[in-house]
Amino acid sequence: MRRRHALLPLALLALTIAGCHKAKPDVGAPPTQTSNPPPPPGTMPPPPPPPAATGDAAAATTARLAAELGNVIHFDYDQDVIKPEDRPVLDAKADIMKANPALRVRISGHADDRGSDEYNLVLGNKRALAAKRYLENKGIDGSRIDVTSLGEERPVDPAANETAWAKNRRDEFEILAGGDRLVAPR
Amino acid sequence: MPAFVCLIWFPAGTLRAQDTVRVGITYQPGVRPGLVVLPAPGLDSIQAIVARDLDFSDRFEVIALTQPSTGGGGSGTQPLNYAFYRTLGAGLAVELSPATGSFIRMRLYDLAAEKIRGEVTLPLERSGVGESRMAVHGLSDEIVRLAVGQIGSAATRMLFLNNEDKRIWRVDSDGAGLAPVSPAGVAAMSPAWSPDGGRIAYTQLSRDGGKPIVIQTLGSGTRTLLPLKATTQNITPAFSPDGRSLLFAQMSDAGVALYLVNVQDLCCVERVTGGRFAENFSPAYSPDGRRVVFVSTRAGGQQVYSMSADGTDQELLIPFDYGETGNSNAPEWSPDGTTIAFHREVRGAPQVWTYDLSGHRAKQLTSLGRNEDPSWAPDGRHLVFISDRTGRRQLFVLDTETNRTRQLMTPFSARLPAWSRRLVRSQ
């Protein structure tokens, strides 16, 4: 008890300092520890643990991050190259996975229905692998990423036109584990 | 070179009764005789099935009778009026008649020689419905064998993927007998027949992302998974001609390679193609089992290669011009070993082609709509393939000798057909 009372003024001070900065919507409770042991000479201090959210805020954060993880990326016809506009989408996923080490995902690659049915399974796999390699290059352990291909078997738009085909050439991302309570990357 | 015969109608009275009187152009790769299937009182269903099978064989001009009683025959007791049927342009006549018990007798008449060319007596369910239809198709194939000395393909079935429920279905060669084969609620792909027609293999698209290969026994419905790691993705299975092994493609982080598995003992999986970051898939054996044709992306696009069955001696099989020739997929070796059927993109749409292994010539067979995934009939001249020429993907059968094409109607979109070997043994 005495120790708690001793830390209380420091905690209030931290709250005051935090209140002077622009608040982030996914920041939860204030930090309960205000001082860390000094880092060894020549090293950067380790990042503080992410703030733990509680209640509705935590649920909202988890939902937002899960939605971000679920964002789809798209490909050009018969290609498995990550487009420049999709790199930020994958970067965001990598950041979320770094902040949530228990998180495991499955990437499923898809194709439009113009190629050979069986080649489209192969192409879907290549697209899923392209995203997996991108995340690995961002520091995510490959063992946390499953890949599968559904070829042309699960179109989001069954129409036979350029608009539909463009929607169908995609990678989808699904949380397999560790997604019950997600914390936001710093 | 096939010969074409043009027969012209002459004014009445200038021809005798036995002269041939037909109008039109007849493809004649040897002989394509006119044939009548005589009326068969009490056996109407069987007579209709046989007549249609013989028409679909594309080896005869099946002549419809408008005045069936005039020429006699058909009961097995009346003498046949050979001259009358010759005036219709027929060279052959098929007579079906009841025999003792549940047996049916078939006689094949040679109308020019005025004699019986062959006769068989078979136990047949006279209604010609359900499973007994296959026995009737077997009789049709027997008629083809007696008439032209070559095997028919009536007693066969096709497997295909129903694009709506994602199950494997089957249909008889004449379009009857439509039925699901793989279980409901399980998405499947790439069906393949075992050589004896008793088992099928296919890829299952599991909810966990894995793609096991299932071997299903058709009689019992027993399903067996190949001994593969659950999370692996395995596609495009193909039985060896002796039925003991299965080749398939496995997708991994390093590419797509072909693997061989012993399906008798469900063991001994071994990799037969190497190479990182290339895709090898859609294998198909030669009839003698010594070589395999498959698709590889090693040169960029998808093209057709061949190799020894153990994976050695890999080479480009069907020539292409890089950047010019479209992707080639779905190769299948003809039952006589002389030809590869495949599909190749032409101006953005897949078309069915054949490649003559001795003459080293590729020939485009289709041009209307998208046409893909050809599979050979056991007669080595018919192909089943998928076409969207009528607005949605349907099964079509093409006679490679005459280019005659017929549609097998299904009430849903169909994909990835596989034609069985003969399911009824010859007499």
Contacts between the chains, C-beta under 8 A, distances in Angstrom:
chain1	res1	chain2	res2	distance
A	106	B	209	5.7
A	108	B	209	6.8
A	114	B	348	7.8
A	115	B	327	7.2
A	115	B	329	7.9
A	116	B	282	8.0
A	116	B	295	8.0
A	116	B	302	7.0
A	116	B	327	7.2
A	116	B	329	3.7
A	116	B	330	6.1
A	116	B	343	7.2
A	116	B	350	7.0
A	116	B	372	6.7
A	116	B	373	7.7
A	117	B	189	7.2
A	117	B	190	7.9
A	117	B	372	7.8
A	117	B	373	7.0
A	117	B	415	5.9
A	117	B	416	5.8
A	118	B	189	7.6
A	118	B	190	6.2
A	118	B	235	6.3
A	118	B	236	5.4
A	118	B	281	6.1
A	118	B	282	5.4
A	118	B	295	7.9
A	118	B	329	7.0
A	118	B	330	7.1
A	118	B	416	7.7
A	119	B	281	7.5
A	119	B	282	8.0
A	119	B	295	7.1
A	119	B	302	5.6
A	119	B	327	7.3
A	119	B	329	5.7
A	121	B	189	7.4
A	121	B	233	7.8
A	121	B	235	5.4
A	121	B	251	7.5
A	122	B	235	7.7
A	122	B	249	7.9
A	122	B	251	6.6
A	122	B	256	5.5
A	122	B	279	4.9
A	122	B	281	5.9
A	122	B	297	7.8
A	125	B	233	6.5
A	125	B	251	4.5
A	125	B	256	7.3
A	126	B	279	7.8
A	129	B	253	6.1
A	132	B	253	7.5
A	142	B	253	7.7
A	146	B	209	5.9
A	146	B	231	6.9
A	147	B	209	7.6
A	147	B	253	7.6
A	148	B	209	3.2
A	148	B	210	7.5
A	148	B	211	7.7
A	148	B	233	6.4
A	149	B	233	6.4
A	149	B	251	6.7
A	150	B	205	6.9
A	153	B	166	7.1
A	153	B	187	6.6
A	153	B	189	7.5
A	153	B	205	6.5
